[in-house]
Amino acid sequence: MQHYYVNKQAQKNGEHEVHTPRCTYLPEGDDGIYLGAFVTCKEALEAARAHFEKVNGCSWCCGACHSG
């Protein structure tokens, strides 16, 4: 299982990115919300949707869940 976080700050396109702990783009301090531990990044995206309507996986650490 992997731990996931979602960035509170939206990207320019309005999406909030989901990250893993070792990601270079992991939000620091209070800029992120811990989502929990999940088997897949798709589960993490579903958890992130409880906080934000528009979410996407980080292209660096959640590439399988990143949509261009």
MOPAC internal coordinates of N, CA, C and O (Angstrom, degrees):
PM7 1SCF
backbone

  N    0.0000 0     0.00 0     0.00 0    0    0    0
  C    1.4515 1     0.00 0     0.00 0    1    0    0
  C    1.5267 1   109.32 1     0.00 0    2    1    0
  O    1.2310 1   121.35 1   -30.76 1    3    2    1
  N    1.2924 1   115.03 1   149.24 1    3    2    1
  C    1.4649 1   122.34 1  -177.84 1    5    3    2
  C    1.5349 1   108.62 1  -120.20 1    6    5    3
  O    1.2310 1   120.99 1   -34.44 1    7    6    5
  N    1.3159 1   115.71 1   145.56 1    7    6    5
  C    1.4642 1   121.30 1   175.47 1    9    7    6
  C    1.5252 1   108.91 1   -88.47 1   10    9    7
  O    1.2310 1   120.78 1   -34.05 1   11   10    9
  N    1.3310 1   116.11 1   145.95 1   11   10    9
  C    1.4612 1   121.06 1  -177.70 1   13   11   10
  C    1.5243 1   111.43 1  -135.44 1   14   13   11
  O    1.2310 1   121.68 1   -28.81 1   15   14   13
  N    1.3272 1   114.40 1   151.19 1   15   14   13
  C    1.4603 1   123.61 1   177.73 1   17   15   14
  C    1.5244 1   108.37 1  -133.24 1   18   17   15
  O    1.2310 1   120.47 1   -25.67 1   19   18   17
  N    1.3272 1   116.70 1   154.33 1   19   18   17
  C    1.4563 1   120.90 1   173.97 1   21   19   18
  C    1.5261 1   107.81 1  -121.41 1   22   21   19
  O    1.2310 1   121.21 1   -40.98 1   23   22   21
  N    1.3004 1   115.29 1   139.02 1   23   22   21
  C    1.4587 1   122.02 1  -179.96 1   25   23   22
  C    1.5268 1   109.67 1   -75.55 1   26   25   23
  O    1.2310 1   120.21 1   -48.78 1   27   26   25
  N    1.3285 1   117.21 1   131.22 1   27   26   25
  C    1.4686 1   121.43 1   177.11 1   29   27   26
  C    1.5250 1   111.38 1   -71.80 1   30   29   27
  O    1.2310 1   120.65 1   151.54 1   31   30   29
  N    1.3209 1   116.36 1   -28.46 1   31   30   29
  C    1.4591 1   121.49 1   179.87 1   33   31   30
  C    1.5217 1   109.37 1   -85.83 1   34   33   31
  O    1.2310 1   120.72 1   -56.18 1   35   34   33
  N    1.3052 1   116.23 1   123.82 1   35   34   33
  C    1.4678 1   120.26 1   178.78 1   37   35   34
  C    1.5271 1   110.78 1   -74.92 1   38   37   35
  O    1.2310 1   121.20 1   -28.56 1   39   38   37
  N    1.3217 1   115.32 1   151.44 1   39   38   37
  C    1.4606 1   121.46 1   172.70 1   41   39   38
  C    1.5375 1   108.21 1   -71.47 1   42   41   39
  O    1.2310 1   120.17 1    -5.17 1   43   42   41
  N    1.3136 1   117.27 1   174.83 1   43   42   41
  C    1.4588 1   121.21 1   179.51 1   45   43   42
  C    1.5263 1   112.54 1   -58.66 1   46   45   43
  O    1.2310 1   120.56 1   151.65 1   47   46   45
  N    1.3371 1   116.53 1   -28.35 1   47   46   45
  C    1.4655 1   120.74 1  -179.62 1   49   47   46
  C    1.5349 1   112.52 1   -86.63 1   50   49   47
  O    1.2310 1   120.18 1  -176.20 1   51   50   49
  N    1.3306 1   117.26 1     3.80 1   51   50   49
  C    1.4507 1   121.92 1   177.38 1   53   51   50
  C    1.5179 1   115.43 1    89.97 1   54   53   51
  O    1.2310 1   120.03 1   178.52 1   55   54   53
  N    1.3367 1   117.54 1    -1.48 1   55   54   53
  C    1.4619 1   121.24 1  -179.07 1   57   55   54
  C    1.5290 1   111.43 1   -87.82 1   58   57   55
  O    1.2310 1   121.34 1   -33.52 1   59   58   57
  N    1.3252 1   115.05 1   146.48 1   59   58   57
  C    1.4584 1   122.38 1   174.78 1   61   59   58
  C    1.5255 1   106.52 1  -103.30 1   62   61   59
  O    1.2310 1   120.39 1   -55.27 1   63   62   61
  N    1.3256 1   116.86 1   124.73 1   63   62   61
  C    1.4641 1   120.70 1  -174.60 1   65   63   62
  C    1.5223 1   112.59 1   -87.61 1   66   65   63
  O    1.2310 1   121.67 1   -37.41 1   67   66   65
  N    1.3250 1   114.41 1   142.59 1   67   66   65
  C    1.4605 1   123.19 1   176.10 1   69   67   66
  C    1.5251 1   107.89 1   -98.12 1   70   69   67
  O    1.2310 1   120.73 1   -44.71 1   71   70   69
  N    1.3522 1   116.21 1   135.29 1   71   70   69
  C    1.4633 1   122.46 1  -175.17 1   73   71   70
  C    1.5279 1   111.58 1  -133.00 1   74   73   71
  O    1.2310 1   121.17 1   -19.54 1   75   74   73
  N    1.3208 1   115.37 1   160.46 1   75   74   73
  C    1.4619 1   122.93 1   170.53 1   77   75   74
  C    1.5312 1   107.87 1  -100.42 1   78   77   75
  O    1.2310 1   119.59 1   -17.44 1   79   78   77
  N    1.3501 1   118.39 1   162.56 1   79   78   77
  C    1.4608 1   121.08 1  -174.75 1   81   79   78
  C    1.5285 1   116.16 1   -59.93 1   82   81   79
  O    1.2310 1   119.37 1   151.61 1   83   82   81
  N    1.3136 1   118.81 1   -28.39 1   83   82   81
  C    1.4716 1   120.59 1  -176.67 1   85   83   82
  C    1.5274 1   113.92 1   -90.89 1   86   85   83
  O    1.2310 1   120.47 1  -175.60 1   87   86   85
  N    1.3214 1   116.71 1     4.40 1   87   86   85
  C    1.4592 1   120.92 1  -176.91 1   89   87   86
  C    1.5297 1   111.36 1   -72.25 1   90   89   87
  O    1.2310 1   120.97 1   -40.45 1   91   90   89
  N    1.3175 1   115.74 1   139.55 1   91   90   89
  C    1.4604 1   122.26 1   176.06 1   93   91   90
  C    1.5168 1   110.84 1   -61.54 1   94   93   91
  O    1.2310 1   120.13 1   151.04 1   95   94   93
  N    1.3237 1   117.35 1   -28.96 1   95   94   93
  C    1.4607 1   122.29 1  -175.75 1   97   95   94
  C    1.5310 1   113.36 1   -98.77 1   98   97   95
  O    1.2310 1   120.37 1  -168.12 1   99   98   97
  N    1.3305 1   116.90 1    11.88 1   99   98   97
  C    1.4579 1   121.35 1   177.37 1  101   99   98
  C    1.5269 1   109.08 1   -57.88 1  102  101   99
  O    1.2310 1   119.82 1   -50.55 1  103  102  101
  N    1.3317 1   117.95 1   129.45 1  103  102  101
  C    1.4628 1   119.82 1   178.93 1  105  103  102
  C    1.5315 1   110.77 1   -63.31 1  106  105  103
  O    1.2310 1   121.11 1   -37.02 1  107  106  105
  N    1.3230 1   115.49 1   142.98 1  107  106  105
  C    1.4595 1   120.40 1  -177.34 1  109  107  106
  C    1.5231 1   111.48 1   -95.35 1  110  109  107
  O    1.2310 1   120.80 1   -31.64 1  111  110  109
  N    1.3207 1   116.08 1   148.36 1  111  110  109
  C    1.4594 1   122.33 1   173.88 1  113  111  110
  C    1.5175 1   113.24 1    55.81 1  114  113  111
  O    1.2310 1   121.40 1    52.88 1  115  114  113
  N    1.3217 1   114.92 1  -127.12 1  115  114  113
  C    1.4650 1   121.36 1  -176.88 1  117  115  114
  C    1.5259 1   113.36 1   -83.16 1  118  117  115
  O    1.2310 1   119.73 1  -171.94 1  119  118  117
  N    1.3341 1   118.13 1     8.06 1  119  118  117
  C    1.4633 1   121.23 1  -179.14 1  121  119  118
  C    1.5216 1   113.02 1   -83.11 1  122  121  119
  O    1.2310 1   120.59 1   175.62 1  123  122  121
  N    1.3287 1   116.48 1    -4.38 1  123  122  121
  C    1.4603 1   119.68 1  -179.88 1  125  123  122
  C    1.5137 1   112.29 1  -129.07 1  126  125  123
  O    1.2310 1   121.25 1   -19.28 1  127  126  125
  N    1.3153 1   115.21 1   160.72 1  127  126  125
  C    1.4669 1   122.38 1   176.80 1  129  127  126
  C    1.5278 1   107.15 1  -119.36 1  130  129  127
  O    1.2310 1   120.74 1   -54.02 1  131  130  129
  N    1.3231 1   116.20 1   125.98 1  131  130  129
  C    1.4558 1   120.26 1   176.26 1  133  131  130
  C    1.5282 1   108.67 1   -71.67 1  134  133  131
  O    1.2310 1   120.57 1   -53.61 1  135  134  133
  N    1.3278 1   116.51 1   126.39 1  135  134  133
  C    1.4632 1   121.73 1  -177.95 1  137  135  134
  C    1.5209 1   112.49 1   -94.36 1  138  137  135
  O    1.2310 1   120.45 1   150.24 1  139  138  137
  N    1.3257 1   116.75 1   -29.76 1  139  138  137
  C    1.4555 1   121.17 1  -177.98 1  141  139  138
  C    1.5171 1   111.01 1   124.63 1  142  141  139
  O    1.2310 1   120.88 1     8.68 1  143  142  141
  N    1.3200 1   115.91 1  -171.32 1  143  142  141
  C    1.4608 1   122.96 1   178.76 1  145  143  142
  C    1.5225 1   108.55 1  -106.13 1  146  145  143
  O    1.2310 1   121.41 1   -47.88 1  147  146  145
  N    1.3310 1   114.90 1   132.12 1  147  146  145
  C    1.4671 1   120.74 1  -176.80 1  149  147  146
  C    1.5182 1   110.31 1  -137.12 1  150  149  147
  O    1.2310 1   120.85 1   -22.51 1  151  150  149
  N    1.3177 1   115.98 1   157.49 1  151  150  149
  C    1.4564 1   121.90 1   178.12 1  153  151  150
  C    1.5290 1   109.93 1   -74.44 1  154  153  151
  O    1.2310 1   120.32 1   142.02 1  155  154  153
  N    1.3403 1   116.99 1   -37.98 1  155  154  153
  C    1.4645 1   120.54 1  -178.34 1  157  155  154
  C    1.5261 1   110.84 1  -128.79 1  158  157  155
  O    1.2310 1   121.18 1   -22.43 1  159  158  157
  N    1.3242 1   115.36 1   157.57 1  159  158  157
  C    1.4580 1   119.89 1   177.14 1  161  159  158
  C    1.5271 1   111.07 1   -68.51 1  162  161  159
  O    1.2310 1   120.12 1   154.96 1  163  162  161
  N    1.3159 1   117.37 1   -25.04 1  163  162  161
  C    1.4655 1   119.96 1   177.07 1  165  163  162
  C    1.5303 1   110.98 1   -63.10 1  166  165  163
  O    1.2310 1   120.54 1   142.78 1  167  166  165
  N    1.3141 1   116.57 1   -37.22 1  167  166  165
  C    1.4654 1   120.30 1   175.99 1  169  167  166
  C    1.5264 1   110.15 1   -65.47 1  170  169  167
  O    1.2310 1   120.46 1   141.28 1  171  170  169
  N    1.3185 1   116.72 1   -38.72 1  171  170  169
  C    1.4662 1   121.19 1   178.53 1  173  171  170
  C    1.5287 1   110.72 1   -65.26 1  174  173  171
  O    1.2310 1   120.16 1   141.19 1  175  174  173
  N    1.3320 1   117.30 1   -38.81 1  175  174  173
  C    1.4649 1   119.92 1   177.36 1  177  175  174
  C    1.5211 1   110.92 1   -62.85 1  178  177  175
  O    1.2310 1   120.21 1   140.09 1  179  178  177
  N    1.3202 1   117.20 1   -39.91 1  179  178  177
  C    1.4667 1   120.66 1   177.80 1  181  179  178
  C    1.5244 1   110.42 1   -62.69 1  182  181  179
  O    1.2310 1   120.41 1   139.32 1  183  182  181
  N    1.3248 1   116.83 1   -40.68 1  183  182  181
  C    1.4681 1   120.73 1   178.15 1  185  183  182
  C    1.5317 1   110.46 1   -65.76 1  186  185  183
  O    1.2310 1   120.37 1   142.35 1  187  186  185
  N    1.3191 1   116.89 1   -37.65 1  187  186  185
  C    1.4705 1   121.24 1   179.31 1  189  187  186
  C    1.5258 1   111.22 1   -65.93 1  190  189  187
  O    1.2310 1   120.41 1   149.47 1  191  190  189
  N    1.3283 1   116.83 1   -30.53 1  191  190  189
  C    1.4729 1   120.82 1   179.11 1  193  191  190
  C    1.5335 1   112.18 1   -67.79 1  194  193  191
  O    1.2310 1   120.20 1   165.53 1  195  194  193
  N    1.3046 1   117.22 1   -14.47 1  195  194  193
  C    1.4639 1   120.33 1   174.09 1  197  195  194
  C    1.5348 1   110.00 1   -72.65 1  198  197  195
  O    1.2310 1   120.73 1   161.47 1  199  198  197
  N    1.3363 1   116.20 1   -18.53 1  199  198  197
  C    1.4725 1   121.55 1  -178.92 1  201  199  198
  C    1.5276 1   112.29 1  -105.72 1  202  201  199
  O    1.2310 1   120.83 1   142.99 1  203  202  201
  N    1.3230 1   116.01 1   -37.01 1  203  202  201
  C    1.4700 1   121.24 1  -174.97 1  205  203  202
  C    1.5234 1   110.05 1  -139.88 1  206  205  203
  O    1.2310 1   120.80 1   -35.41 1  207  206  205
  N    1.3245 1   116.08 1   144.59 1  207  206  205
  C    1.4595 1   120.59 1  -179.42 1  209  207  206
  C    1.5254 1   112.27 1   -71.04 1  210  209  207
  O    1.2310 1   120.77 1   135.13 1  211  210  209
  N    1.3317 1   116.14 1   -44.87 1  211  210  209
  C    1.4646 1   120.68 1  -177.11 1  213  211  210
  C    1.5272 1   109.53 1  -102.98 1  214  213  211
  O    1.2310 1   120.56 1   -68.07 1  215  214  213
  N    1.3299 1   116.53 1   111.93 1  215  214  213
  C    1.4654 1   122.02 1   178.56 1  217  215  214
  C    1.5253 1   109.34 1  -131.46 1  218  217  215
  O    1.2310 1   121.55 1   -22.58 1  219  218  217
  N    1.3277 1   114.64 1   157.42 1  219  218  217
  C    1.4555 1   121.05 1   179.33 1  221  219  218
  C    1.5216 1   107.52 1  -154.06 1  222  221  219
  O    1.2310 1   120.23 1   -27.98 1  223  222  221
  N    1.3086 1   117.16 1   152.02 1  223  222  221
  C    1.4464 1   121.58 1   174.44 1  225  223  222
  C    1.5170 1   110.52 1   -77.66 1  226  225  223
  O    1.2310 1   120.58 1   -36.99 1  227  226  225
  N    1.3181 1   116.49 1   143.01 1  227  226  225
  C    1.4674 1   121.87 1   176.14 1  229  227  226
  C    1.5295 1   109.36 1   -62.17 1  230  229  227
  O    1.2310 1   120.52 1   -44.78 1  231  230  229
  N    1.3161 1   116.62 1   135.22 1  231  230  229
  C    1.4710 1   119.24 1  -178.80 1  233  231  230
  C    1.5283 1   112.22 1   -67.05 1  234  233  231
  O    1.2310 1   119.62 1   158.38 1  235  234  233
  N    1.3355 1   118.33 1   -21.62 1  235  234  233
  C    1.4621 1   121.65 1  -178.60 1  237  235  234
  C    1.5201 1   112.55 1   -86.00 1  238  237  235
  O    1.2310 1   119.93 1   134.14 1  239  238  237
  N    1.3308 1   117.74 1   -45.86 1  239  238  237
  C    1.4565 1   119.12 1  -173.38 1  241  239  238
  C    1.5284 1   114.13 1  -108.77 1  242  241  239
  O    1.2310 1   120.14 1   164.61 1  243  242  241
  N    1.3215 1   117.34 1   -15.39 1  243  242  241
  C    1.4693 1   122.19 1   179.52 1  245  243  242
  C    1.5115 1   110.52 1  -129.48 1  246  245  243
  O    1.2310 1   120.97 1  -134.25 1  247  246  245
  N    1.3002 1   115.74 1    45.75 1  247  246  245
  C    1.4599 1   121.62 1  -175.16 1  249  247  246
  C    1.5213 1   114.16 1   -54.96 1  250  249  247
  O    1.2310 1   120.39 1   146.51 1  251  250  249
  N    1.3325 1   116.85 1   -33.49 1  251  250  249
  C    1.4685 1   119.83 1   179.73 1  253  251  250
  C    1.5264 1   112.01 1   -66.86 1  254  253  251
  O    1.2310 1   120.30 1   161.35 1  255  254  253
  N    1.3278 1   117.03 1   -18.65 1  255  254  253
  C    1.4700 1   121.40 1  -178.99 1  257  255  254
  C    1.5204 1   112.28 1  -115.00 1  258  257  255
  O    1.2310 1   120.90 1  -168.92 1  259  258  257
  N    1.3140 1   115.88 1    11.08 1  259  258  257
  C    1.4788 1   119.61 1   178.20 1  261  259  258
  C    1.5225 1   109.82 1   -90.96 1  262  261  259
  O    1.2310 1   121.42 1   -52.96 1  263  262  261
  N    1.3256 1   114.88 1   127.04 1  263  262  261
  C    1.4658 1   119.17 1   174.79 1  265  263  262
  C    1.5117 1   108.22 1  -111.53 1  266  265  263
  O    1.2310 1   121.34 1   -63.72 1  267  266  265
  N    1.3111 1   115.04 1   116.28 1  267  266  265
  C    1.4409 1   126.72 1  -176.54 1  269  267  266
  C    1.4489 1   116.79 1   -24.46 1  270  269  267
  O    1.2310 1   120.10 1   180.00 1  271  270  269

